[in-house]
Amino acid sequence: MKVSRQKQKAETRQKLMDAAAAELASGRSFDTLSLREVAKLAGIAPTSFYRHFHDMEGLGLALIEEHGKTLFTLMHHVREQALEGRSLIRTSVETLFDYIFRNQGMSRMILQESMSRKSAFREAAEKSLLTMSSDLAEFLVWDAKERGVPLAHPRLAAASTVAILFTTGIALLDTPAEDRDQHIEAAIIQLRMIMRGAEAMAQAK
């Protein structure tokens, strides 16, 4: 059975993304990767690269978008676990940090590129975090209503939560393994303080 042209194109596009991601995982920074190098690693001719991406920036943006979608799906899975009785905060921290450790290359890229002068990468990373934050805010409002608990400033609480999760998670990449647990517990306490504070502020109105 012949593979459809569209499917073949999608598979080649994914090979390019996987090749770049593998190099990032080995410790390379994205700005050291060349188009020819990525094409060679993916097993295609450099000229064929342009059938899938306009340039390396386009490839980088696709990687960030894919990374964001995966995280979005993971966080929804976390909420399902929370509805089954697990702690939302602890499960969120453990799940996200585990993902960051398993995808160190992409995690570092998002951190590095979001602070670079390449506005396209920065905007893509910020958009991904904003999407997660907005989605979390909606869940927090729903969850508070389900529990019959008032909640103040859900968007601010969600934004602060996402910021702490990512900054702590990425910082842990350079933290000795024996010291990680204490930082993870500190992050959990910080997130609990944010939620308790949001609930207390609502009750004080």
CYANA upper distance limits for C-alpha pairs under 8 A (distance plus 0.5 A):
  3 VAL  CA      7 LYS  CA      7.05
  3 VAL  CA      8 GLN  CA      6.80
  4 SER  CA      8 GLN  CA      6.63
  5 ARG  CA      9 LYS  CA      6.64
  6 GLN  CA     10 ALA  CA      6.75
  7 LYS  CA     11 GLU  CA      6.66
  8 GLN  CA     12 THR  CA      6.73
  9 LYS  CA     13 ARG  CA      6.62
  9 LYS  CA     52 HIS  CA      8.22
 10 ALA  CA     14 GLN  CA      6.69
 11 GLU  CA     15 LYS  CA      6.71
 12 THR  CA     16 LEU  CA      6.93
 12 THR  CA     42 ALA  CA      8.30
 13 ARG  CA     17 MET  CA      7.00
 13 ARG  CA     52 HIS  CA      6.30
 14 GLN  CA     18 ASP  CA      6.49
 15 LYS  CA     19 ALA  CA      6.50
 15 LYS  CA     42 ALA  CA      5.91
 16 LEU  CA     20 ALA  CA      6.82
 16 LEU  CA     38 VAL  CA      6.93
 16 LEU  CA     39 ALA  CA      6.98
 16 LEU  CA     41 LEU  CA      8.30
 16 LEU  CA     42 ALA  CA      5.78
 17 MET  CA     21 ALA  CA      6.57
 17 MET  CA     59 LEU  CA      7.34
 17 MET  CA     62 ALA  CA      8.25
 17 MET  CA     63 LEU  CA      7.02
 18 ASP  CA     22 ALA  CA      6.50
 18 ASP  CA     42 ALA  CA      8.34
 19 ALA  CA     23 GLU  CA      6.98
 19 ALA  CA     38 VAL  CA      6.59
 19 ALA  CA     41 LEU  CA      6.36
 19 ALA  CA     42 ALA  CA      6.11
 20 ALA  CA     24 LEU  CA      6.83
 20 ALA  CA     30 PHE  CA      8.45
 20 ALA  CA     33 LEU  CA      8.18
 20 ALA  CA     38 VAL  CA      6.49
 21 ALA  CA     25 ALA  CA      6.63
 21 ALA  CA     63 LEU  CA      8.21
 21 ALA  CA    105 GLY  CA      7.43
 21 ALA  CA    106 MET  CA      7.28
 22 ALA  CA     26 SER  CA      6.88
 22 ALA  CA    105 GLY  CA      8.39
 23 GLU  CA     27 GLY  CA      7.30
 23 GLU  CA     28 ARG  CA      6.23
 23 GLU  CA    105 GLY  CA      8.31
 24 LEU  CA     28 ARG  CA      5.26
 24 LEU  CA     29 SER  CA      6.49
 24 LEU  CA     30 PHE  CA      7.16
 24 LEU  CA    104 GLN  CA      8.44
 24 LEU  CA    105 GLY  CA      4.84
 24 LEU  CA    106 MET  CA      6.93
 24 LEU  CA    109 MET  CA      8.16
 25 ALA  CA    103 ASN  CA      7.32
 25 ALA  CA    104 GLN  CA      6.58
 25 ALA  CA    105 GLY  CA      4.55
 25 ALA  CA    106 MET  CA      7.60
 26 SER  CA    105 GLY  CA      7.58
 27 GLY  CA    105 GLY  CA      6.84
 28 ARG  CA     32 THR  CA      7.37
 28 ARG  CA     33 LEU  CA      8.19
 28 ARG  CA    105 GLY  CA      8.09
 29 SER  CA     33 LEU  CA      7.75
 29 SER  CA    105 GLY  CA      8.39
 29 SER  CA    109 MET  CA      7.25
 30 PHE  CA     60 GLY  CA      8.16
 30 PHE  CA    109 MET  CA      7.18
 33 LEU  CA     37 GLU  CA      7.25
 33 LEU  CA     38 VAL  CA      7.50
 34 SER  CA     38 VAL  CA      6.80
 34 SER  CA     56 MET  CA      7.95
 35 LEU  CA     39 ALA  CA      6.64
 35 LEU  CA     46 PRO  CA      7.39
 35 LEU  CA     49 PHE  CA      8.09
 35 LEU  CA     55 ASP  CA      7.99
 35 LEU  CA     56 MET  CA      6.69
 36 ARG  CA     40 LYS  CA      6.60
 36 ARG  CA     46 PRO  CA      5.76
 37 GLU  CA     41 LEU  CA      6.74
 38 VAL  CA     42 ALA  CA      6.66
 39 ALA  CA     43 GLY  CA      6.68
 39 ALA  CA     44 ILE  CA      5.82
 39 ALA  CA     45 ALA  CA      6.63
 39 ALA  CA     46 PRO  CA      5.81
 39 ALA  CA     49 PHE  CA      6.87
 40 LYS  CA     44 ILE  CA      6.34
 40 LYS  CA     45 ALA  CA      7.24
 40 LYS  CA     46 PRO  CA      7.64
 44 ILE  CA     48 SER  CA      7.03
 44 ILE  CA     49 PHE  CA      7.98
 45 ALA  CA     49 PHE  CA      7.52
 46 PRO  CA     50 TYR  CA      8.32
 47 THR  CA     51 ARG  CA      8.45
 48 SER  CA     52 HIS  CA      8.06
 49 PHE  CA     53 PHE  CA      6.79
 50 TYR  CA     54 HIS  CA      5.91
 50 TYR  CA     55 ASP  CA      7.42
 53 PHE  CA     58 GLY  CA      5.98
 53 PHE  CA     59 LEU  CA      6.53
 54 HIS  CA     58 GLY  CA      6.41
 55 ASP  CA     59 LEU  CA      7.21
 56 MET  CA     60 GLY  CA      6.69
 57 GLU  CA     61 LEU  CA      6.65
 57 GLU  CA    121 PHE  CA      8.38
 58 GLY  CA     62 ALA  CA      6.75
 59 LEU  CA     63 LEU  CA      6.81
 60 GLY  CA     64 ILE  CA      6.83
 60 GLY  CA    121 PHE  CA      7.89
 61 LEU  CA     65 GLU  CA      6.65
 61 LEU  CA    120 ALA  CA      8.10
 61 LEU  CA    121 PHE  CA      6.75
 61 LEU  CA    124 ALA  CA      7.23
 62 ALA  CA     66 GLU  CA      6.61
 63 LEU  CA     67 HIS  CA      6.57
 63 LEU  CA    106 MET  CA      8.40
 64 ILE  CA     68 GLY  CA      6.62
 64 ILE  CA    106 MET  CA      8.23
 64 ILE  CA    110 ILE  CA      7.48
 64 ILE  CA    121 PHE  CA      8.37
 64 ILE  CA    124 ALA  CA      7.34
 64 ILE  CA    125 ALA  CA      7.10
 65 GLU  CA     69 LYS  CA      6.76
 65 GLU  CA    124 ALA  CA      7.71
 65 GLU  CA    128 SER  CA      7.70
 66 GLU  CA     70 THR  CA      6.78
 67 HIS  CA     71 LEU  CA      6.84
 67 HIS  CA    106 MET  CA      7.96
 68 GLY  CA     72 PHE  CA      6.59
 68 GLY  CA    128 SER  CA      5.95
 68 GLY  CA    129 LEU  CA      8.24
 69 LYS  CA     73 THR  CA      6.76
 70 THR  CA     74 LEU  CA      6.70
 71 LEU  CA     75 MET  CA      6.65
 71 LEU  CA     96 LEU  CA      8.21
 72 PHE  CA     76 HIS  CA      6.95
 72 PHE  CA    132 MET  CA      6.80
 73 THR  CA     77 HIS  CA      6.86
 74 LEU  CA     78 VAL  CA      6.81
 74 LEU  CA     95 THR  CA      8.13
 74 LEU  CA     96 LEU  CA      8.39
 75 MET  CA     79 ARG  CA      6.95
 75 MET  CA     92 SER  CA      7.38
 75 MET  CA     96 LEU  CA      8.43
 76 HIS  CA     80 GLU  CA      7.01
 77 HIS  CA     81 GLN  CA      6.97
 78 VAL  CA     82 ALA  CA      6.74
 78 VAL  CA     88 LEU  CA      7.44
 78 VAL  CA     91 THR  CA      6.82
 78 VAL  CA     92 SER  CA      6.56
 78 VAL  CA     95 THR  CA      7.98
 79 ARG  CA     83 LEU  CA      6.69
 79 ARG  CA     88 LEU  CA      7.02
 80 GLU  CA     84 GLU  CA      7.00
 81 GLN  CA     85 GLY  CA      7.20
 81 GLN  CA     86 ARG  CA      6.27
 81 GLN  CA     88 LEU  CA      8.16
 81 GLN  CA     91 THR  CA      8.38
 82 ALA  CA     86 ARG  CA      4.98
 82 ALA  CA     87 SER  CA      6.12
 82 ALA  CA     88 LEU  CA      5.42
 82 ALA  CA     91 THR  CA      8.08
 86 ARG  CA     91 THR  CA      7.45
 87 SER  CA     91 THR  CA      6.35
 88 LEU  CA     92 SER  CA      6.41
 89 ILE  CA     93 VAL  CA      6.73
 89 ILE  CA    188 ILE  CA      6.96
 89 ILE  CA    191 LEU  CA      7.39
 89 ILE  CA    192 ARG  CA      7.72
 90 ARG  CA     94 GLU  CA      6.61
 90 ARG  CA    188 ILE  CA      6.67
 91 THR  CA     95 THR  CA      6.37
 92 SER  CA     96 LEU  CA      6.48
 93 VAL  CA     97 PHE  CA      6.45
 93 VAL  CA    165 LEU  CA      7.10
 93 VAL  CA    184 ILE  CA      7.85
 93 VAL  CA    187 ALA  CA      8.15
 93 VAL  CA    188 ILE  CA      7.42
 94 GLU  CA     98 ASP  CA      6.49
 94 GLU  CA    184 ILE  CA      8.48
 95 THR  CA     99 TYR  CA      6.77
 96 LEU  CA    100 ILE  CA      6.69
 96 LEU  CA    165 LEU  CA      7.95
 96 LEU  CA    169 GLY  CA      7.97
 97 PHE  CA    101 PHE  CA      6.67
 97 PHE  CA    165 LEU  CA      8.43
 97 PHE  CA    169 GLY  CA      5.82
 98 ASP  CA    102 ARG  CA      6.74
 99 TYR  CA    103 ASN  CA      6.54
100 ILE  CA    104 GLN  CA      6.08
100 ILE  CA    107 SER  CA      6.49
100 ILE  CA    169 GLY  CA      7.14
100 ILE  CA    170 ILE  CA      7.47
101 PHE  CA    173 LEU  CA      7.37
103 ASN  CA    107 SER  CA      6.68
104 GLN  CA    108 ARG  CA      6.50
104 GLN  CA    173 LEU  CA      7.87
105 GLY  CA    109 MET  CA      6.70
106 MET  CA    110 ILE  CA      6.70
107 SER  CA    111 LEU  CA      6.89
107 SER  CA    170 ILE  CA      7.29
108 ARG  CA    112 GLN  CA      6.46
108 ARG  CA    170 ILE  CA      7.57
109 MET  CA    113 GLU  CA      6.20
110 ILE  CA    114 SER  CA      6.18
110 ILE  CA    121 PHE  CA      8.43
110 ILE  CA    125 ALA  CA      6.72
111 LEU  CA    115 MET  CA      7.15
111 LEU  CA    170 ILE  CA      8.23
112 GLN  CA    116 SER  CA      6.90
113 GLU  CA    117 ARG  CA      8.34
113 GLU  CA    118 LYS  CA      7.50
113 GLU  CA    121 PHE  CA      6.37
113 GLU  CA    122 ARG  CA      6.49
114 SER  CA    118 LYS  CA      8.47
114 SER  CA    119 SER  CA      8.42
114 SER  CA    121 PHE  CA      6.58
114 SER  CA    122 ARG  CA      4.39
114 SER  CA    123 GLU  CA      7.85
114 SER  CA    125 ALA  CA      6.46
114 SER  CA    126 GLU  CA      7.80
115 MET  CA    122 ARG  CA      7.04
116 SER  CA    122 ARG  CA      7.45
117 ARG  CA    122 ARG  CA      8.30
118 LYS  CA    122 ARG  CA      6.91
119 SER  CA    123 GLU  CA      6.34
120 ALA  CA    124 ALA  CA      6.62
121 PHE  CA    125 ALA  CA      6.67
122 ARG  CA    126 GLU  CA      6.62
123 GLU  CA    127 LYS  CA      6.42
124 ALA  CA    128 SER  CA      6.75
125 ALA  CA    129 LEU  CA      6.89
126 GLU  CA    130 LEU  CA      6.52
127 LYS  CA    131 THR  CA      6.61
128 SER  CA    132 MET  CA      6.93
129 LEU  CA    133 SER  CA      6.58
129 LEU  CA    162 VAL  CA      7.72
130 LEU  CA    134 SER  CA      6.54
130 LEU  CA    159 ALA  CA      8.17
131 THR  CA    135 ASP  CA      6.63
132 MET  CA    136 LEU  CA      6.56
132 MET  CA    162 VAL  CA      7.99
133 SER  CA    137 ALA  CA      6.66
133 SER  CA    155 ARG  CA      7.77
133 SER  CA    158 ALA  CA      5.84
133 SER  CA    159 ALA  CA      5.68
133 SER  CA    162 VAL  CA      6.69
134 SER  CA    138 GLU  CA      6.96
134 SER  CA    155 ARG  CA      7.21
134 SER  CA    158 ALA  CA      7.74
134 SER  CA    159 ALA  CA      8.27
135 ASP  CA    139 PHE  CA      6.97
136 LEU  CA    140 LEU  CA      6.62
136 LEU  CA    158 ALA  CA      6.30
137 ALA  CA    141 VAL  CA      6.81
137 ALA  CA    154 PRO  CA      5.82
137 ALA  CA    155 ARG  CA      5.53
137 ALA  CA    157 ALA  CA      7.94
137 ALA  CA    158 ALA  CA      5.65
137 ALA  CA    159 ALA  CA      8.46
138 GLU  CA    142 TRP  CA      6.81
138 GLU  CA    154 PRO  CA      8.33
139 PHE  CA    143 ASP  CA      6.43
140 LEU  CA    144 ALA  CA      6.49
140 LEU  CA    154 PRO  CA      7.06
140 LEU  CA    158 ALA  CA      8.27
141 VAL  CA    145 LYS  CA      6.85
141 VAL  CA    151 LEU  CA      7.57
141 VAL  CA    154 PRO  CA      7.06
142 TRP  CA    146 GLU  CA      6.76
143 ASP  CA    147 ARG  CA      6.73
144 ALA  CA    148 GLY  CA      6.40
144 ALA  CA    149 VAL  CA      5.48
144 ALA  CA    150 PRO  CA      6.77
144 ALA  CA    151 LEU  CA      6.95
145 LYS  CA    149 VAL  CA      6.64
145 LYS  CA    150 PRO  CA      7.78
149 VAL  CA    199 GLU  CA      7.57
150 PRO  CA    199 GLU  CA      6.25
150 PRO  CA    202 ALA  CA      6.03
150 PRO  CA    203 GLN  CA      7.00
151 LEU  CA    198 ALA  CA      6.01
151 LEU  CA    199 GLU  CA      5.12
151 LEU  CA    200 ALA  CA      8.30
151 LEU  CA    201 MET  CA      7.99
151 LEU  CA    202 ALA  CA      5.70
151 LEU  CA    203 GLN  CA      8.41
152 ALA  CA    198 ALA  CA      5.43
152 ALA  CA    199 GLU  CA      6.66
152 ALA  CA    201 MET  CA      6.46
152 ALA  CA    202 ALA  CA      5.17
153 HIS  CA    157 ALA  CA      6.69
153 HIS  CA    198 ALA  CA      7.00
154 PRO  CA    158 ALA  CA      6.51
154 PRO  CA    198 ALA  CA      7.84
155 ARG  CA    159 ALA  CA      6.57
156 LEU  CA    160 SER  CA      6.58
157 ALA  CA    161 THR  CA      6.61
157 ALA  CA    194 ILE  CA      6.78
157 ALA  CA    195 MET  CA      7.33
157 ALA  CA    198 ALA  CA      7.40
158 ALA  CA    162 VAL  CA      6.72
159 ALA  CA    163 ALA  CA      6.66
160 SER  CA    164 ILE  CA      6.68
160 SER  CA    194 ILE  CA      8.29
161 THR  CA    165 LEU  CA      6.64
161 THR  CA    191 LEU  CA      6.56
161 THR  CA    194 ILE  CA      8.08
162 VAL  CA    166 PHE  CA      6.74
163 ALA  CA    167 THR  CA      6.52
164 ILE  CA    168 THR  CA      6.24
164 ILE  CA    187 ALA  CA      7.54
164 ILE  CA    191 LEU  CA      8.26
165 LEU  CA    169 GLY  CA      6.34
165 LEU  CA    187 ALA  CA      7.79
166 PHE  CA    170 ILE  CA      6.48
167 THR  CA    171 ALA  CA      6.52
168 THR  CA    172 LEU  CA      6.66
168 THR  CA    183 HIS  CA      8.20
168 THR  CA    184 ILE  CA      8.42
168 THR  CA    187 ALA  CA      7.56
169 GLY  CA    173 LEU  CA      7.57
170 ILE  CA    174 ASP  CA      8.36
171 ALA  CA    175 THR  CA      7.35
172 LEU  CA    176 PRO  CA      8.40
172 LEU  CA    180 ARG  CA      6.95
172 LEU  CA    183 HIS  CA      8.25
175 THR  CA    179 ASP  CA      7.07
175 THR  CA    180 ARG  CA      6.86
176 PRO  CA    180 ARG  CA      7.11
177 ALA  CA    181 ASP  CA      8.50
179 ASP  CA    183 HIS  CA      7.49
180 ARG  CA    184 ILE  CA      6.68
181 ASP  CA    185 GLU  CA      6.68
182 GLN  CA    186 ALA  CA      6.65
183 HIS  CA    187 ALA  CA      6.71
184 ILE  CA    188 ILE  CA      6.85
185 GLU  CA    189 ILE  CA      6.78
186 ALA  CA    190 GLN  CA      6.72
187 ALA  CA    191 LEU  CA      6.75
188 ILE  CA    192 ARG  CA      6.72
189 ILE  CA    193 MET  CA      6.64
190 GLN  CA    194 ILE  CA      6.85
191 LEU  CA    195 MET  CA      6.89
192 ARG  CA    196 ARG  CA      6.51
193 MET  CA    197 GLY  CA      6.33
194 ILE  CA    198 ALA  CA      6.67
195 MET  CA    199 GLU  CA      6.74
196 ARG  CA    200 ALA  CA      6.52
197 GLY  CA    201 MET  CA      6.52
198 ALA  CA    202 ALA  CA      6.84
199 GLU  CA    203 GLN  CA      6.90
200 ALA  CA    204 ALA  CA      6.67
201 MET  CA    205 LYS  CA      7.11
